[in-house]
Each structure stands twice: as structure tokens, then as C-alpha cells.
Amino acid sequence: MGKRIEDSALDAIFREARTHNGWQDKPVPDELLKELYDLMKWGPTSANGCPARIVFVKSNEAKERLRPALAPQNVEKTMSAPVTAIVAYDVDFNEQLPRLFPHNPDAKSWFSGAAKEQNAFRNGSLQGAYFIIAARSLGLDAGPMSGFDNAKVDAEFLAPGKGVQDGATFRSLRSNFLVNLGYGDPAKLHPRAPRLDFDEACRIL
């Protein structure tokens, strides 16, 4: 621990990584998606709550169910991606705290009402960022995006009876954002947009 990783790894994760909108016709195996989750899950969350839930939309049938929820500008790039991940969060994440935070049996009671959903959204978003970093670490390209109807996605994929709430860890789900996954087509990249410099975005006090 505490050892700086190689520059080549930093390039792959941050400096040379791009948000992809065009994709090569190359499949992403289920085993790689499992490896992706098993890497992403180690990122920290409040009280180890781990509220993120991922639904991998991969089959043609599932993609067609997703299509009506997409903004027009996001249809082609999403339908052509080998996989689209719905990054969601479980508002009832605290039901898992007796298992995930066992050294304090009162942890479940720390979260209630609007504060519970706020916590689920914040930490689920953190896990979504870990998800993108993990994907890039494993050689995948990612195209995270909003530009979809959350209510439609929730009703079609996350509501009871839609095939995902078949266990205690999928309880009260809300979609956050989508991430297209696969192997990007460099020919379809736009010029890289600028970023703010340190002195524009940071202060050391």
C-alpha cells in the first residue's frame, strides 16, 4: 500500500482514456463483467453501505426495452454498444448493514427518510465512478451518460416483476446514469475537450 502506480496505468485510467460514443463489433464476455464488478466493489462508501446496483443490458431484447427511454442523440451509440450498464442505487441499502458493517449493530438505524435516499444517491454515484475506473483498468472503454428518462428505465427494468428484484439486495431501486461498455472506435472520437487547471478548480488552505 502507498506505492505509486505506473504512469501507463494512470494514462489508461485518466490521461489517455476517452468517453466513447462509437464501438467496435467486439463482444464483452459475462466473465469480464463479473470481474469488473468484483474490482469496483472495493471502493469506499459511507458505513460500507454499497448502495449501487448494476443491471447489465446486453441482449438485443433488453436493448430494445431500453430504446424508448433514450434521448434521440443517445440512441445509436447505446444500441451499438456491446453492453449498457444501468448504474442504480438501492434506497433500502441499510437493510444490508448488519452484514456489511458488522462491528456496529446499530448502523442500520443511522439512515432513514430523505437522508437515507440522499446517502444512497451520493454513495451510489461514488460507486458509479469506481465502476468507470474499474472498466478502464480492465481494458474496456466506457461511455457514461445521462440523457435518458429515469422514470421509464425504473419502470421497465427496476420495478418489481421486471426480473431484477429476486433477492434481498435488490429492494427499492432508482436509476442514476448509464454507462455504455465495450471497445471504442477511435475513428469516432471528437477532439478532447479541455479541463480546468489546478489554480482554477482548487485551493490549498
C-alpha positions in Angstrom: 0.0 0.0 0.0 1.1 3.6 -0.6 3.1 2.6 -3.8 2.5 4.9 -6.7 1.1 3.0 -9.7 2.9 3.2 -13.1 2.3 6.1 -15.5 1.0 3.7 -18.1 -1.8 2.7 -15.7 -2.6 6.4 -15.0 -2.7 7.0 -18.7 -5.1 4.1 -19.3 -7.4 5.2 -16.4 -7.3 9.0 -16.8 -4.9 10.9 -19.0 -5.5 9.0 -22.3 -8.9 7.5 -21.5 -11.8 8.9 -23.5 -15.6 8.8 -23.4 -16.6 6.7 -26.3 -19.7 7.0 -28.5 -18.7 4.6 -31.3 -18.0 1.0 -30.8 -16.1 -1.9 -32.4 -18.1 -5.0 -33.2 -16.4 -7.0 -30.4 -18.3 -8.7 -27.6 -17.8 -8.3 -23.9 -18.0 -11.7 -22.2 -20.0 -12.1 -19.0 -16.9 -13.2 -17.1 -15.4 -9.8 -17.8 -18.5 -8.0 -16.4 -18.2 -10.1 -13.3 -14.5 -9.2 -13.0 -15.5 -5.5 -13.4 -17.9 -5.7 -10.5 -15.5 -7.6 -8.3 -13.0 -4.8 -8.8 -15.4 -1.9 -8.5 -16.9 -3.2 -5.2 -13.8 -2.4 -3.1 -14.2 1.4 -3.4 -15.2 3.1 -0.1 -18.7 4.1 0.8 -20.3 5.5 3.9 -20.5 2.8 6.6 -19.7 0.3 3.8 -23.3 0.7 2.6 -22.5 -0.3 -1.0 -25.9 1.1 -2.4 -25.0 0.7 -6.1 -26.8 -1.9 -8.1 -25.8 -2.6 -11.7 -28.1 -4.0 -14.4 -26.1 -5.0 -17.5 -28.3 -4.6 -20.6 -26.7 -6.9 -23.1 -29.2 -8.9 -25.2 -30.9 -7.5 -28.2 -34.3 -7.9 -26.5 -33.1 -6.0 -23.4 -31.6 -3.2 -25.6 -35.0 -2.8 -27.4 -36.7 -2.4 -24.0 -34.2 0.4 -23.2 -34.6 2.2 -26.6 -37.8 4.1 -25.7 -36.1 5.7 -22.6 -33.2 7.1 -24.6 -32.9 10.7 -25.7 -32.6 10.8 -29.6 -29.0 11.8 -29.6 -28.1 8.7 -27.4 -30.0 6.0 -29.3 -27.4 5.0 -31.9 -24.4 5.0 -29.6 -26.3 3.0 -27.0 -27.9 0.4 -29.3 -24.5 -0.2 -30.9 -22.6 -0.7 -27.6 -22.0 -4.3 -26.7 -23.3 -3.6 -23.2 -25.1 -0.8 -21.4 -24.9 -0.7 -17.6 -27.8 0.8 -15.7 -26.0 2.3 -12.7 -28.7 2.3 -10.0 -28.9 2.6 -6.2 -30.9 0.9 -3.6 -32.7 3.3 -1.3 -33.0 0.4 1.2 -29.3 -0.3 1.2 -29.2 0.0 5.0 -31.0 -3.4 5.3 -27.7 -4.9 4.4 -25.7 -3.1 7.0 -25.8 -5.9 9.7 -23.8 -7.9 7.2 -21.7 -5.2 5.6 -20.9 -3.2 8.8 -21.0 -5.9 11.4 -18.8 -4.2 14.0 -21.7 -1.8 14.8 -25.1 -3.5 15.1 -26.9 -0.1 15.3 -25.7 1.0 11.8 -29.0 0.1 10.1 -30.8 2.7 12.3 -28.5 5.6 11.2 -30.3 6.1 7.9 -33.9 7.0 7.5 -36.2 9.2 5.4 -34.9 11.7 2.9 -31.4 11.4 4.4 -31.3 7.7 3.6 -32.1 8.3 -0.1 -29.6 11.2 -0.3 -26.9 8.9 1.2 -27.8 6.1 -1.3 -27.6 8.6 -4.2 -24.3 10.1 -3.1 -22.5 6.8 -2.4 -24.1 5.1 -5.4 -22.7 7.9 -7.5 -19.3 7.3 -6.0 -19.5 3.6 -6.9 -20.5 4.6 -10.4 -17.2 6.5 -10.7 -15.4 3.4 -9.4 -17.2 1.4 -12.0 -15.8 3.6 -14.8 -12.3 3.4 -13.4 -12.5 -0.4 -13.0 -13.8 -0.8 -16.6 -10.9 1.2 -17.9 -8.4 -0.7 -15.7 -9.6 -4.0 -17.3 -9.2 -2.7 -20.9 -12.8 -1.7 -21.6 -13.9 1.7 -22.9 -16.7 3.5 -21.2 -19.3 6.0 -22.4 -21.1 7.3 -19.3 -24.2 9.4 -19.9 -27.4 10.9 -18.7 -29.8 11.9 -21.5 -32.5 9.3 -20.8 -35.8 9.1 -19.0 -35.1 7.8 -15.5 -38.7 7.1 -14.8 -39.0 4.9 -17.9 -35.9 3.0 -17.0 -37.0 2.5 -13.5 -40.4 1.2 -14.6 -39.1 -1.1 -17.3 -36.0 -2.5 -15.6 -36.1 -1.8 -11.8 -39.7 -2.2 -10.7 -41.0 -5.3 -9.0 -41.7 -8.1 -11.5 -39.1 -6.9 -14.0 -36.6 -9.7 -13.2 -34.0 -7.9 -11.0 -35.7 -7.8 -7.6 -35.3 -11.5 -7.0 -33.2 -11.1 -3.9 -32.9 -9.1 -0.7 -30.1 -6.9 -2.0 -32.4 -5.5 -4.8 -35.2 -3.7 -2.9 -36.1 -0.2 -3.7 -34.2 0.8 -6.8 -33.6 4.1 -8.6 -31.6 4.6 -11.8 -28.7 7.1 -11.6 -26.9 7.1 -15.0 -26.0 4.8 -17.9 -22.6 3.5 -18.9 -22.0 2.1 -22.4 -19.3 -0.5 -22.3 -17.2 -2.2 -25.0 -14.2 -1.5 -27.2 -14.3 2.0 -28.6 -13.8 3.0 -32.2 -11.1 5.7 -32.1 -12.2 7.0 -35.5 -15.4 8.2 -34.0 -13.9 10.3 -31.2 -14.2 14.0 -31.1 -11.2 16.2 -30.2 -10.6 16.1 -26.5 -12.4 18.8 -24.5 -10.3 21.0 -22.1 -10.3 20.7 -18.4 -9.8 23.4 -15.7 -6.3 23.9 -14.4 -5.4 23.3 -10.7 -5.5 27.0 -9.9 -8.9 27.4 -11.4 -10.5 24.5 -9.6 -8.5 24.1 -6.3 -7.5 25.9 -3.2 -5.0 24.8 -0.6 -5.8 26.4 2.8 
